[in-house]
Amino acid sequence: MLAADLAPPLLWPAEAIWQTVEPLLPGFSVEVLPELPSTNTELMRRARLGRADPVLLLAERQTAGRGRLGRHWSSHGADAQTPTARATASLTFSLGLALEPQDWSGLSLAVGLAVAHSLHPDVRLKWPNDLWFDNRKLGGILIETAAVGGLRYAVIGIGLNIELPAAHGLRTPPAALRELLPAMDAAAALACIALPLVHTLLRFVTEGFGPLRADFHARDVLLGCAVECTDGTVGQARGVDASGALLLHTASGLKKISSAEVSVRAQAQPPRSHTDGPG
């Protein structure tokens, strides 16, 4: 018998999260399910049926998760043989709630900041929706909305590597939270993230992204780097503006790139000579 078979099941802090968040979001609930194709898809399905209640939905195993631009995201613990191993390998959840901000621009950046601040000073952000550590991807964010009556219902999906997954087939080398916090498990990470995330969303509704801009720049992995967009635009990243649009200094001047238009990746660098120092 494997040691993992003897380990107790992970105890999710559903009650504690409910107690702290419900006063801020009346009617709030927390659901923990052993498996779902996608927590975002499930909450969007409910929204289209007219359900606009605030809820945090967590899946210990996600089999058909979605990332930005239709990319696949699944909890990499899906192949583990025990529920404990599945649940501790990654954290996958979605927060659904009705939001009425004056401007939706920069929401994914605000969410990323909330998560990063909750976890560790070395967690950084890659525009527009990735969590990074040591030039590797630690997690991702997917935000979708649906009209429910006269409300706009937002579904905010967050996927986070707790343990290091196999890198085979991944577009970007992965990182894991336990590289930063060896004792951290998925339940503890959720407990750290939930309340600050709600506080940030409520602040975003009243203030927008602008007041968070300096905090984003402090964690921006692209700031000052040469980057290339999928539409062919090449330039140096100069941070973001007050709406969260990426600013690129290009040969033809400063350009603004919105998160709905392109993805950004590090531009390939020319080979270095033997006189170049480390970088």
Protein Blocks (a to p, Z undefined) as FASTA:
>chain_A
ZZklmpccdddfklmmmmmmmmmmghiacdddfbdfblklmmmmmmmnopacdcddddfb
dfbbcceehiacddfklmpmbfklmmmmpccdddddddddfblghklmmmmmmmmmmmom
klccddfkbcceehiafbdcddddddehjbccddddddddfbdcdfehpabdcddfklmm
mmbcfklmmmmmmmmmmmmmmmmmmnommlmmmmmmmmmmkgopacddfkopacddebja
fkopacdddfkbccdddfklpccdddddddddfkbccZZ
